[in-house]
Amino acid sequence: MMKEEYKEHLHLIENFYGVLFNLDMSESMKGEKWRKLCAGTEYFIKCLGESDFVGCMVFNDENVLVPLNRSQL
């Protein structure tokens, strides 16, 4: 009887990421700068996987943790 040899054909590794955005919403970021920052942040979040963690803080004269609902993106 021949010994059956096991060969690995495909090996997948899944990475999970945690990302915390700390966004400046001071007066200097009003208007177009703020819109571009939000659009870029939204694009980045959409590129992440469903199992990745995303957090967001905004600041001007104080920091505030913002709850994110990824289904709204």
N, CA, C and O atoms as CSV, one atom per row, in Angstrom:
chain,resi,resn,atom,element,x,y,z
A,1,MET,N,N,0.842,-1.175,0.000
A,1,MET,CA,C,0.000,0.000,0.000
A,1,MET,C,C,0.892,1.245,0.000
A,1,MET,O,O,1.849,1.324,0.771
A,2,MET,N,N,0.576,2.226,-0.874
A,2,MET,CA,C,1.363,3.458,-0.967
A,2,MET,C,C,0.906,4.458,0.087
A,2,MET,O,O,-0.283,4.591,0.378
A,3,LYS,N,N,1.869,5.143,0.638
A,3,LYS,CA,C,1.561,6.194,1.607
A,3,LYS,C,C,1.073,7.424,0.844
A,3,LYS,O,O,1.729,7.890,-0.087
A,4,GLU,N,N,-0.080,7.940,1.247
A,4,GLU,CA,C,-0.629,9.125,0.589
A,4,GLU,C,C,0.078,10.362,1.137
A,4,GLU,O,O,0.194,10.533,2.350
A,5,GLU,N,N,0.539,11.205,0.253
A,5,GLU,CA,C,1.256,12.409,0.655
A,5,GLU,C,C,0.323,13.611,0.548
A,5,GLU,O,O,-0.366,13.793,-0.456
A,6,TYR,N,N,0.313,14.418,1.590
A,6,TYR,CA,C,-0.527,15.619,1.614
A,6,TYR,C,C,0.285,16.788,1.086
A,6,TYR,O,O,1.397,17.043,1.547
A,7,LYS,N,N,-0.281,17.497,0.113
A,7,LYS,CA,C,0.355,18.700,-0.410
A,7,LYS,C,C,-0.573,19.883,-0.174
A,7,LYS,O,O,-1.768,19.833,-0.467
A,8,GLU,N,N,0.004,20.932,0.357
A,8,GLU,CA,C,-0.762,22.152,0.558
A,8,GLU,C,C,-0.831,22.887,-0.775
A,8,GLU,O,O,0.199,23.239,-1.349
A,9,HIS,N,N,-2.039,23.118,-1.265
A,9,HIS,CA,C,-2.205,23.761,-2.558
A,9,HIS,C,C,-2.407,25.270,-2.441
A,9,HIS,O,O,-2.002,26.030,-3.321
A,10,LEU,N,N,-3.022,25.683,-1.374
A,10,LEU,CA,C,-3.326,27.099,-1.210
A,10,LEU,C,C,-3.305,27.419,0.274
A,10,LEU,O,O,-3.919,26.725,1.084
A,11,HIS,N,N,-2.601,28.460,0.609
A,11,HIS,CA,C,-2.509,28.887,1.997
A,11,HIS,C,C,-2.936,30.346,2.066
A,11,HIS,O,O,-2.281,31.214,1.488
A,12,LEU,N,N,-4.027,30.620,2.767
A,12,LEU,CA,C,-4.536,31.977,2.888
A,12,LEU,C,C,-4.319,32.490,4.297
A,12,LEU,O,O,-4.508,31.771,5.278
A,13,ILE,N,N,-3.925,33.725,4.376
A,13,ILE,CA,C,-3.801,34.395,5.660
A,13,ILE,C,C,-4.690,35.629,5.600
A,13,ILE,O,O,-4.599,36.429,4.669
A,14,GLU,N,N,-5.550,35.774,6.604
A,14,GLU,CA,C,-6.414,36.945,6.644
A,14,GLU,C,C,-5.941,37.850,7.764
A,14,GLU,O,O,-5.809,37.420,8.910
A,15,ASN,N,N,-5.687,39.102,7.428
A,15,ASN,CA,C,-5.279,40.091,8.414
A,15,ASN,C,C,-6.467,40.975,8.770
A,15,ASN,O,O,-7.280,41.319,7.912
A,16,PHE,N,N,-6.555,41.329,10.020
A,16,PHE,CA,C,-7.576,42.257,10.472
A,16,PHE,C,C,-6.870,43.518,10.953
A,16,PHE,O,O,-5.800,43.455,11.558
A,17,TYR,N,N,-7.475,44.645,10.679
A,17,TYR,CA,C,-6.850,45.919,11.003
A,17,TYR,C,C,-7.724,46.727,11.943
A,17,TYR,O,O,-8.950,46.615,11.934
A,18,GLY,N,N,-7.077,47.530,12.741
A,18,GLY,CA,C,-7.753,48.503,13.583
A,18,GLY,C,C,-7.248,49.877,13.200
A,18,GLY,O,O,-6.042,50.122,13.230
A,19,VAL,N,N,-8.139,50.771,12.843
A,19,VAL,CA,C,-7.765,52.108,12.388
A,19,VAL,C,C,-8.506,53.132,13.227
A,19,VAL,O,O,-9.722,53.039,13.399
A,20,LEU,N,N,-7.780,54.102,13.748
A,20,LEU,CA,C,-8.391,55.200,14.486
A,20,LEU,C,C,-8.056,56.496,13.760
A,20,LEU,O,O,-6.888,56.863,13.634
A,21,PHE,N,N,-9.076,57.175,13.289
A,21,PHE,CA,C,-8.897,58.472,12.647
A,21,PHE,C,C,-9.004,59.555,13.710
A,21,PHE,O,O,-9.882,59.495,14.570
A,22,ASN,N,N,-8.131,60.529,13.661
A,22,ASN,CA,C,-8.174,61.683,14.546
A,22,ASN,C,C,-8.229,62.908,13.634
A,22,ASN,O,O,-7.200,63.374,13.146
A,23,LEU,N,N,-9.428,63.419,13.410
A,23,LEU,CA,C,-9.667,64.424,12.382
A,23,LEU,C,C,-9.788,65.835,12.971
A,23,LEU,O,O,-10.480,66.057,13.964
A,24,ASP,N,N,-9.103,66.764,12.335
A,24,ASP,CA,C,-9.111,68.172,12.731
A,24,ASP,C,C,-10.362,68.845,12.172
A,24,ASP,O,O,-10.539,68.921,10.956
A,25,MET,N,N,-11.227,69.332,13.057
A,25,MET,CA,C,-12.412,70.054,12.586
A,25,MET,C,C,-12.401,71.500,13.086
A,25,MET,O,O,-13.450,72.090,13.349
A,26,SER,N,N,-11.205,72.050,13.211
A,26,SER,CA,C,-11.068,73.428,13.663
A,26,SER,C,C,-11.473,74.394,12.547
A,26,SER,O,O,-11.773,73.977,11.429
A,27,GLU,N,N,-11.477,75.663,12.864
A,27,GLU,CA,C,-11.849,76.698,11.894
A,27,GLU,C,C,-11.022,76.640,10.616
A,27,GLU,O,O,-11.523,76.949,9.535
A,28,SER,N,N,-9.765,76.249,10.735
A,28,SER,CA,C,-8.887,76.208,9.555
A,28,SER,C,C,-9.271,75.103,8.571
A,28,SER,O,O,-8.782,75.083,7.442
A,29,MET,N,N,-10.147,74.180,8.993
A,29,MET,CA,C,-10.553,73.068,8.132
A,29,MET,C,C,-11.952,73.260,7.542
A,29,MET,O,O,-12.515,72.323,6.976
A,30,LYS,N,N,-12.509,74.443,7.667
A,30,LYS,CA,C,-13.862,74.697,7.158
A,30,LYS,C,C,-13.934,74.572,5.642
A,30,LYS,O,O,-12.935,74.724,4.939
A,31,GLY,N,N,-15.129,74.293,5.161
A,31,GLY,CA,C,-15.395,74.321,3.726
A,31,GLY,C,C,-14.802,73.155,2.964
A,31,GLY,O,O,-14.965,71.994,3.342
A,32,GLU,N,N,-14.109,73.484,1.881
A,32,GLU,CA,C,-13.583,72.472,0.963
A,32,GLU,C,C,-12.577,71.534,1.638
A,32,GLU,O,O,-12.569,70.337,1.349
A,33,LYS,N,N,-11.744,72.046,2.517
A,33,LYS,CA,C,-10.780,71.181,3.222
A,33,LYS,C,C,-11.511,70.094,4.008
A,33,LYS,O,O,-11.118,68.928,3.967
A,34,TRP,N,N,-12.575,70.472,4.727
A,34,TRP,CA,C,-13.333,69.510,5.524
A,34,TRP,C,C,-14.022,68.492,4.627
A,34,TRP,O,O,-14.017,67.299,4.928
A,35,ARG,N,N,-14.617,68.952,3.521
A,35,ARG,CA,C,-15.294,68.027,2.600
A,35,ARG,C,C,-14.306,67.021,2.009
A,35,ARG,O,O,-14.620,65.836,1.889
A,36,LYS,N,N,-13.119,67.491,1.642
A,36,LYS,CA,C,-12.100,66.577,1.087
A,36,LYS,C,C,-11.627,65.582,2.144
A,36,LYS,O,O,-11.429,64.404,1.848
A,37,LEU,N,N,-11.448,66.054,3.368
A,37,LEU,CA,C,-11.024,65.174,4.459
A,37,LEU,C,C,-12.075,64.090,4.701
A,37,LEU,O,O,-11.724,62.920,4.852
A,38,CYS,N,N,-13.343,64.456,4.740
A,38,CYS,CA,C,-14.421,63.487,4.948
A,38,CYS,C,C,-14.507,62.494,3.796
A,38,CYS,O,O,-14.686,61.297,4.022
A,39,ALA,N,N,-14.380,62.977,2.570
A,39,ALA,CA,C,-14.447,62.084,1.403
A,39,ALA,C,C,-13.283,61.092,1.421
A,39,ALA,O,O,-13.480,59.909,1.142
A,40,GLY,N,N,-12.085,61.553,1.742
A,40,GLY,CA,C,-10.920,60.673,1.798
A,40,GLY,C,C,-11.033,59.639,2.910
A,40,GLY,O,O,-10.657,58.480,2.733
A,41,THR,N,N,-11.551,60.065,4.054
A,41,THR,CA,C,-11.743,59.152,5.178
A,41,THR,C,C,-12.779,58.094,4.829
A,41,THR,O,O,-12.579,56.912,5.111
A,42,GLU,N,N,-13.880,58.505,4.219
A,42,GLU,CA,C,-14.923,57.560,3.818
A,42,GLU,C,C,-14.388,56.554,2.798
A,42,GLU,O,O,-14.688,55.363,2.888
A,43,TYR,N,N,-13.605,57.022,1.838
A,43,TYR,CA,C,-13.021,56.128,0.837
A,43,TYR,C,C,-12.117,55.090,1.509
A,43,TYR,O,O,-12.182,53.905,1.185
A,44,PHE,N,N,-11.276,55.537,2.443
A,44,PHE,CA,C,-10.366,54.636,3.149
A,44,PHE,C,C,-11.151,53.578,3.913
A,44,PHE,O,O,-10.799,52.399,3.877
A,45,ILE,N,N,-12.212,53.989,4.605
A,45,ILE,CA,C,-13.017,53.049,5.382
A,45,ILE,C,C,-13.659,52.005,4.474
A,45,ILE,O,O,-13.710,50.825,4.822
A,46,LYS,N,N,-14.148,52.432,3.317
A,46,LYS,CA,C,-14.776,51.497,2.380
A,46,LYS,C,C,-13.778,50.474,1.831
A,46,LYS,O,O,-14.180,49.396,1.393
A,47,CYS,N,N,-12.491,50.799,1.850
A,47,CYS,CA,C,-11.464,49.875,1.368
A,47,CYS,C,C,-11.113,48.801,2.399
A,47,CYS,O,O,-10.489,47.795,2.060
A,48,LEU,N,N,-11.507,49.009,3.642
A,48,LEU,CA,C,-11.217,48.040,4.691
A,48,LEU,C,C,-12.195,46.877,4.618
A,48,LEU,O,O,-13.247,46.976,3.986
A,49,GLY,N,N,-11.843,45.786,5.262
A,49,GLY,CA,C,-12.705,44.609,5.302
A,49,GLY,C,C,-13.804,44.749,6.342
A,49,GLY,O,O,-13.741,45.612,7.217
A,50,GLU,N,N,-14.800,43.901,6.238
A,50,GLU,CA,C,-15.937,43.927,7.155
A,50,GLU,C,C,-15.531,43.637,8.598
A,50,GLU,O,O,-16.198,44.095,9.525
A,51,SER,N,N,-14.459,42.892,8.802
A,51,SER,CA,C,-14.034,42.515,10.156
A,51,SER,C,C,-13.046,43.489,10.766
A,51,SER,O,O,-12.649,43.324,11.920
A,52,ASP,N,N,-12.644,44.498,10.016
A,52,ASP,CA,C,-11.704,45.484,10.529
A,52,ASP,C,C,-12.414,46.461,11.462
A,52,ASP,O,O,-13.596,46.758,11.287
A,53,PHE,N,N,-11.680,46.951,12.448
A,53,PHE,CA,C,-12.216,47.912,13.405
A,53,PHE,C,C,-11.889,49.322,12.942
A,53,PHE,O,O,-10.764,49.602,12.531
A,54,VAL,N,N,-12.880,50.213,13.011
A,54,VAL,CA,C,-12.672,51.607,12.640
A,54,VAL,C,C,-13.195,52.486,13.760
A,54,VAL,O,O,-14.318,52.310,14.232
A,55,GLY,N,N,-12.373,53.431,14.177
A,55,GLY,CA,C,-12.801,54.415,15.166
A,55,GLY,C,C,-12.488,55.806,14.644
A,55,GLY,O,O,-11.640,55.975,13.769
A,56,CYS,N,N,-13.175,56.792,15.183
A,56,CYS,CA,C,-12.960,58.159,14.720
A,56,CYS,C,C,-13.053,59.119,15.895
A,56,CYS,O,O,-13.964,59.035,16.718
A,57,MET,N,N,-12.101,60.021,15.954
A,57,MET,CA,C,-12.134,61.112,16.919
A,57,MET,C,C,-12.010,62.403,16.131
A,57,MET,O,O,-11.285,62.466,15.139
A,58,VAL,N,N,-12.711,63.420,16.572
A,58,VAL,CA,C,-12.576,64.743,15.975
A,58,VAL,C,C,-12.091,65.695,17.051
A,58,VAL,O,O,-12.344,65.497,18.240
A,59,PHE,N,N,-11.399,66.720,16.620
A,59,PHE,CA,C,-10.913,67.680,17.603
A,59,PHE,C,C,-10.922,69.087,17.031
A,59,PHE,O,O,-10.757,69.295,15.829
A,60,ASN,N,N,-11.112,70.018,17.897
A,60,ASN,CA,C,-10.832,71.428,17.675
A,60,ASN,C,C,-10.162,71.898,18.960
A,60,ASN,O,O,-8.937,71.839,19.065
A,61,ASP,N,N,-10.933,72.361,19.939
A,61,ASP,CA,C,-10.317,72.684,21.229
A,61,ASP,C,C,-10.454,71.536,22.229
A,61,ASP,O,O,-9.929,71.613,23.339
A,62,GLU,N,N,-11.165,70.463,21.835
A,62,GLU,CA,C,-11.278,69.251,22.650
A,62,GLU,C,C,-11.450,68.038,21.738
A,62,GLU,O,O,-11.851,68.183,20.583
A,63,ASN,N,N,-11.149,66.843,22.251
A,63,ASN,CA,C,-11.319,65.603,21.487
A,63,ASN,C,C,-12.684,64.999,21.781
A,63,ASN,O,O,-13.154,65.020,22.919
A,64,VAL,N,N,-13.317,64.456,20.734
A,64,VAL,CA,C,-14.618,63.798,20.883
A,64,VAL,C,C,-14.576,62.494,20.104
A,64,VAL,O,O,-14.213,62.480,18.927
A,65,LEU,N,N,-14.949,61.390,20.763
A,65,LEU,CA,C,-15.048,60.097,20.095
A,65,LEU,C,C,-16.374,60.038,19.345
A,65,LEU,O,O,-17.431,60.297,19.920
A,66,VAL,N,N,-16.315,59.696,18.064
A,66,VAL,CA,C,-17.505,59.668,17.214
A,66,VAL,C,C,-17.878,58.220,16.941
A,66,VAL,O,O,-17.061,57.468,16.409
A,67,PRO,N,N,-19.110,57.803,17.299
A,67,PRO,CA,C,-19.520,56.440,16.958
A,67,PRO,C,C,-19.735,56.319,15.453
A,67,PRO,O,O,-20.379,57.176,14.848
A,68,LEU,N,N,-19.198,55.258,14.843
A,68,LEU,CA,C,-19.344,55.048,13.413
A,68,LEU,C,C,-20.274,53.885,13.154
A,68,LEU,O,O,-20.189,52.849,13.813
A,69,ASN,N,N,-21.152,54.056,12.200
A,69,ASN,CA,C,-22.006,52.970,11.733
A,69,ASN,C,C,-21.604,52.707,10.294
A,69,ASN,O,O,-21.998,53.454,9.399
A,70,ARG,N,N,-20.829,51.661,10.056
A,70,ARG,CA,C,-20.273,51.407,8.729
A,70,ARG,C,C,-21.343,51.132,7.685
A,70,ARG,O,O,-21.096,51.302,6.492
A,71,SER,N,N,-22.527,50.711,8.113
A,71,SER,CA,C,-23.584,50.441,7.137
A,71,SER,C,C,-24.086,51.722,6.497
A,71,SER,O,O,-24.728,51.664,5.449
A,72,GLN,N,N,-23.817,52.866,7.088
A,72,GLN,CA,C,-24.240,54.138,6.518
A,72,GLN,C,C,-23.260,54.671,5.489
A,72,GLN,O,O,-23.557,55.644,4.796
A,73,LEU,N,N,-22.088,54.041,5.382
A,73,LEU,CA,C,-21.070,54.533,4.437
A,73,LEU,C,C,-21.304,53.970,3.055
A,73,LEU,O,O,-20.550,54.272,2.130
